[in-house]
Amino acid sequence: MRLALALLALFALPLSAHALGVDDTKVDYPNTVTVAGKTLRATGAGLREKAWVNVYTIASYVDADAKFKGADGLVQADAVKVLHLIMQRDVSGEKMADATKEAFRKNTPSGYDAELGQLVSWLKGKEAKEGEHIKFTYVPGQPLVCSRSGSTIKLGDAGFATAFWKIYFGGKPADGDVKKALSRWL
């Protein structure tokens, strides 16, 4: 019995040390990240596919001290939060921009025209390359920070960040399977 417990503990250690492995990829995200002096915990990670082709992996993080319930609660939470994408293939800036705009408008049919226009222009400006990291970071009281390969823009306010999070956690998410994966630990 002791040997069985010892072996179980031995094999469980590497699994707990490994963070969030995304199925069908070689991507691992950490369980926690630090942003603005806060420890953020992962809520989940998933794979965005289009026509059976891996497009990007994505992980979601939120302030470990934030109190909320479920995906809707995360969307509304005025807490430090991050969406971290890692591209699994090259995607034109135009396609990234169009898909983002479409997903945004499905959940937020009107408003935030200026911010969405800036985001679309920023995405269109450069092809997303395989292996590239794209991050969307919200810190309460600050604009949404969008960063990729040395390029950063800051957009809107808490309302825009809430609308942006609906792309993945809203009632009409860009991908229902990705929403489930990102909500794994909510």
C-alpha positions, 0 to 999 in steps of 0.5 A, a space after each residue: 500500500 505504501 509503495 502504491 501511494 509513493 508511486 502515485 505521488 511520484 507520478 502525480 508530481 510532474 502532472 501538477 508541475 505541468 500547467 495547462 497542456 492544450 490537446 492536439 498541440 505542443 503548447 503548455 501555459 503556466 497555471 499562474 501569471 503575474 500582472 500588475 503585482 497580482 497573481 492570476 490563476 488560469 481559468 482554462 486553455 483551449 484550441 481554436 480550430 477552423 475546418 479541422 485546422 489548428 489556428 491558435 491556442 488560448 489561455 484565460 487568466 483572472 486575479 486569483 482573489 477575484 470573486 465571481 461565478 461562471 463565465 458571465 461573472 468573469 466577463 463582468 469581473 472588474 479584475 485583472 485578467 488576461 487572454 493569451 493566444 499562441 498562433 498555430 499557423 500563419 493567419 493574414 491580418 485581414 482574417 484576424 481582424 474580420 473574425 475579431 470584429 464579427 465575434 465582437 459584434 455578435 455579442 455587442 451589436 452596437 457601441 465601441 465603434 472607435 475602439 473596435 475600429 482601432 483594434 481592427 486596424 491594428 490586427 490588419 496591420 500585420 500577419 499573425 505568424 505561427 508561434 506568435 504570442 498575442 495578449 489582451 490584458 485588462 487592469 481595472 482603471 486602465 484601458 485594455 492593452 493589446 500586445 504582439 511582437 513588439 506592438 502594443 495598443 491601449 483601447 477603451 475602458 472597463 466597458 470595452 474590456 467587458 465587451 471584448 471578453 464576451 468574444 470568448 465567454 459571452 452568449 454567442 462565443 466565437 467558438 463554443 468548445 473554446 468557451 468550455 475549455 476556457 471555463 474549465 476552472 470557473 
